[in-house]
Amino acid sequence: MLTVKRYKRPLACISIEGEKVRMTPGLLAKFSLPLADKGINIYAMSHGEYSFSFFFDEAEAEKATLSISELVAKSAFEGMSVRRNIGMITVTGSELINTPGMLKKMVDPLAKNKINILQISSSYDSLLLFFDYKESDKAFALINKEISEKIFKGKKK
């Protein structure tokens, strides 16, 4: 069965943007190593065509920003942004890969309730959804309700 969890503390995110993101070998190692050296745990990361992001506990935001900003300044990347006060919900289970339309069924109630998803990251059997922290309790309740009442027609998790 699917498991839904909400991370209880706010996260922060550093995003690095630039044309060369997808064409730079060793990119993740280069930018994650300074975070590891400072003892900063990366809760999630995402990578797109022109940007990549690291998510970590908001309490580490200042230390993480200082660790990475010098690298960005010396690189060919166009910029770095930092966002704080982010909530994270994880949905894990084989149903995500074996049931068509699962993502749509989970996000439709969020859209109806005007909850903005800041970002979605995924792996084989996991989804990580990011929201403004103040919206994460409501998003968690809506996703749980959707999974228990509609997707599995009231079956217990």
Secondary structure, 3 states (H helix, E strand, C coil): CCEEEECCCCEEEEEEECCCHHHCCCHHHHHHHHHHHCCCCCCEEEECCCEEEEEEEHHHHHHHHHHHHHHHHCCCCCEEEEEEEEEEEEEECCHHHHCCCHHHHHHHHHHHCCCCCCEEEEECCEEEEEEEHHHHHHHHHHHHHHHHHHHCCCCCC
